[in-house]
Amino acid sequence: MIYYMSTTIIAAILGVVLVLAIHPGNPKLKARLGEGNKNDEVSSLDAFLDLIRNLFPENLVQACFQQIQTVTKKVEVIPDYTEEVNNTMDDYLLGATRPPPEPVFVVKKSLQFKGGMNVLGLIGFFIAFGICMGKMGEKAKLMLDFFNILNEIVMRLVTMIMWYSPLGIACLICGKIISIKDLEVVARQLGMYMVTVIVGLIIHGGIFLPLIYFVIVRKNPYTFFMGMFQAWITALGLFVLPSQFLVL
């Protein structure tokens, strides 16, 4: 867990530094988009409580494609008509005019489901499921065999799909290329994006990861990386997943 968190933080910092240094894409796009809509009324406590709620999903099937979130909405306060009538009568008797009262809004919070897999809830449920199944011993062997067989079936299906995925992805890319209006500008921006990604992979995989390996294991990291060289240099997308299945 410490290794995973450390490498993730290092990769995130490296990515931010490279983006700020190389700046791929259109720098004027952010200025044209404006500030956007911000949900400032949702506090950190609300976000934390949303995590707790998502950790215990109401429906596992719903958790596969929806998660709960706190949203805010400004609601107009209905004025007190009795007081309004009294003020109107006083103004009429005194011959004075009073401007109409400005509407008053209050912020109300509610819970809504939004699209997206509730990964936290699914992980939490199946961790508890696995712990209970592990404590059952031999009684849970049938369920364990079921999941092992199910995992094998899914992996074979995924392997079959991955062998045909390059053709499908190529068709998707061709469709996107045809819909591009200015191919030169997009190609320039995409080239800078590729440079940023490749430089980040080289620095992260060629410097940071070997350094961590050397500090912890005290062995030559490049001897270890040569064993997984083919999978490492092809770990750039879905096109090369078939070769990764053969190497890993």
C-alpha positions in Angstrom: 0.0 0.0 0.0 2.8 2.4 0.9 4.6 1.6 -2.4 1.4 2.1 -4.4 0.6 5.4 -2.8 4.2 6.6 -3.1 4.4 5.8 -6.8 1.0 7.3 -7.4 1.9 10.6 -5.7 5.3 10.7 -7.6 3.5 10.1 -10.9 0.9 12.8 -10.2 3.5 15.4 -9.3 5.6 14.5 -12.3 2.6 14.8 -14.6 1.7 18.2 -13.2 5.3 19.4 -13.6 5.5 18.2 -17.2 2.1 19.7 -18.2 3.1 23.0 -16.8 6.5 22.8 -18.5 5.5 21.5 -21.9 1.9 22.8 -21.9 0.3 20.5 -24.5 -3.1 21.5 -26.1 -4.5 25.0 -26.7 -3.5 27.5 -23.9 -6.4 29.8 -24.9 -9.0 27.2 -24.3 -9.1 27.6 -20.6 -9.7 31.3 -20.9 -12.6 30.8 -23.2 -14.2 28.3 -21.0 -14.5 30.7 -18.0 -14.7 29.7 -14.4 -17.6 27.3 -14.8 -20.2 26.4 -12.2 -18.9 25.6 -8.8 -20.7 23.8 -6.1 -19.2 25.8 -3.2 -22.1 25.0 -0.8 -20.9 21.3 -0.5 -18.5 21.2 2.4 -15.7 18.8 3.1 -17.9 17.1 5.7 -20.6 16.5 3.1 -17.9 14.9 0.8 -16.7 12.7 3.7 -20.3 11.6 4.5 -20.8 10.8 0.8 -17.9 8.4 1.1 -19.4 6.8 4.1 -22.8 6.4 2.3 -21.2 5.0 -0.8 -19.3 2.5 1.4 -22.6 0.9 2.3 -24.7 0.8 -0.9 -28.4 0.2 -0.7 -28.4 -1.9 -3.9 -25.4 -3.8 -5.3 -26.8 -3.8 -8.8 -27.4 0.0 -8.6 -23.8 0.4 -7.2 -22.5 -1.0 -10.5 -23.5 2.2 -12.4 -24.6 4.8 -9.8 -23.3 6.4 -6.7 -24.8 8.8 -4.2 -23.8 12.5 -3.9 -24.8 15.5 -1.9 -26.2 18.3 -4.1 -27.3 21.8 -3.1 -30.2 23.8 -4.5 -31.3 27.4 -3.8 -35.0 27.5 -2.8 -36.9 30.7 -2.6 -38.4 31.4 0.9 -42.2 32.0 0.8 -42.9 35.3 2.4 -45.2 35.8 5.4 -48.4 37.0 3.7 -50.0 38.2 6.9 -47.1 40.6 7.6 -47.1 41.7 3.9 -50.8 42.6 4.1 -50.3 44.6 7.3 -47.4 46.5 5.7 -49.5 47.2 2.6 -52.4 48.6 4.7 -50.0 50.8 6.7 -48.6 52.2 3.5 -52.1 52.8 2.1 -53.2 54.7 5.2 -50.0 56.7 5.4 -50.0 57.4 1.6 -46.5 56.0 1.3 -45.1 53.6 -1.2 -42.7 50.8 -0.4 -40.6 48.9 -3.0 -41.5 45.2 -3.4 -39.4 43.0 -1.2 -36.5 41.2 -2.7 -36.7 37.4 -3.0 -34.9 35.5 -0.3 -33.2 32.2 -1.1 -31.9 29.5 1.2 -29.6 26.7 0.3 -31.1 23.2 0.8 -29.0 20.0 0.6 -30.3 16.7 -0.7 -29.0 13.4 -1.8 -29.1 12.3 -5.5 -27.7 9.5 -7.5 -25.3 10.3 -10.3 -23.9 8.2 -13.0 -20.7 6.3 -12.3 -19.7 3.0 -10.7 -19.7 3.0 -6.9 -16.3 1.3 -6.7 -15.9 2.0 -3.0 -19.2 0.3 -2.1 -18.4 -2.7 -4.3 -15.0 -3.1 -2.8 -16.3 -2.7 0.7 -19.0 -5.3 0.2 -16.7 -7.9 -1.4 -14.0 -7.4 1.3 -16.6 -8.2 3.9 -17.9 -11.1 1.7 -14.4 -12.5 1.4 -13.7 -12.3 5.1 -16.9 -14.1 6.0 -16.3 -16.7 3.4 -12.7 -17.3 4.6 -14.0 -17.9 8.2 -16.4 -20.5 7.0 -13.6 -22.9 6.0 -14.6 -26.0 4.0 -18.2 -24.9 3.9 -17.3 -22.1 1.5 -15.2 -24.3 -0.8 -18.1 -24.5 -3.3 -18.5 -20.8 -3.4 -14.7 -20.4 -3.8 -14.7 -22.9 -6.7 -17.6 -21.0 -8.3 -15.7 -17.7 -8.3 -12.5 -19.3 -9.5 -14.4 -20.8 -12.5 -16.2 -17.5 -13.1 -12.8 -15.7 -13.1 -11.4 -18.1 -15.6 -14.4 -17.7 -17.9 -14.2 -13.9 -17.7 -10.4 -13.9 -18.4 -10.9 -16.1 -21.4 -13.6 -13.8 -22.7 -11.5 -10.8 -22.1 -8.5 -12.4 -23.9 -10.7 -13.2 -26.9 -12.0 -9.6 -27.0 -8.6 -8.1 -26.7 -7.3 -10.0 -29.7 -10.0 -8.2 -31.8 -9.8 -4.8 -29.9 -7.1 -3.2 -32.1 -9.5 -3.4 -35.1 -12.4 -1.9 -33.2 -10.2 0.9 -31.7 -8.8 1.7 -35.1 -12.3 2.1 -36.5 -13.2 4.5 -33.6 -10.0 6.5 -34.2 -10.8 6.7 -38.0 -14.3 8.1 -37.1 -12.8 10.7 -34.9 -10.2 11.7 -37.5 -12.9 12.2 -40.1 -14.9 14.5 -37.8 -11.9 16.8 -37.1 -12.3 20.2 -38.7 -8.7 21.4 -38.5 -6.4 18.4 -38.7 -3.2 20.4 -38.6 -4.0 22.1 -35.3 -5.2 18.9 -33.7 -2.2 16.9 -34.9 0.1 19.5 -33.4 -1.7 19.4 -30.1 -1.8 15.6 -30.1 2.0 15.5 -30.9 2.8 17.7 -27.9 0.5 15.5 -25.8 2.4 12.4 -27.0 5.7 14.0 -26.2 4.5 14.9 -22.7 3.3 11.3 -22.0 6.4 9.6 -23.4 8.7 11.9 -21.5 6.7 11.2 -18.3 6.9 7.4 -18.9 10.6 7.6 -19.5 11.3 9.6 -16.4 9.0 7.6 -14.2 9.9 4.2 -15.5 13.5 4.8 -16.2 14.5 6.9 -13.1 12.0 6.9 -10.3 11.0 3.2 -10.3 14.5 1.8 -10.7 15.6 4.2 -7.9 12.9 2.9 -5.6 13.8 -0.7 -6.5 17.5 -0.1 -5.8 16.8 1.6 -2.4 14.5 -1.1 -1.2 16.0 -4.3 -2.7 19.7 -3.2 -3.0 20.0 -5.0 -6.4 20.5 -3.8 -10.0 17.0 -2.7 -11.1 17.8 -2.9 -14.8 18.4 -6.6 -14.6 14.9 -7.0 -13.2 13.3 -4.6 -15.8 14.9 -6.5 -18.7 12.8 -9.5 -17.8 9.6 -7.4 -18.4 11.0 -5.2 -21.2 8.5 -6.2 -23.8 5.5 -5.6 -21.6 7.0 -2.4 -20.4 7.7 -0.8 -23.8 4.2 -1.9 -25.1 2.2 -0.7 -22.0 0.8 2.3 -23.9 -2.7 1.3 -24.7 -5.3 -1.4 -25.6 -3.6 -2.2 -28.9 -0.8 -4.2 -27.2 -2.9 -6.0 -24.6 -2.6 -9.4 -26.4 1.2 -9.2 -26.2 1.0 -8.2 -22.6 -1.0 -11.4 -21.9 1.8 -13.4 -23.3 4.5 -11.7 -21.4 3.1 -11.0 -17.9 
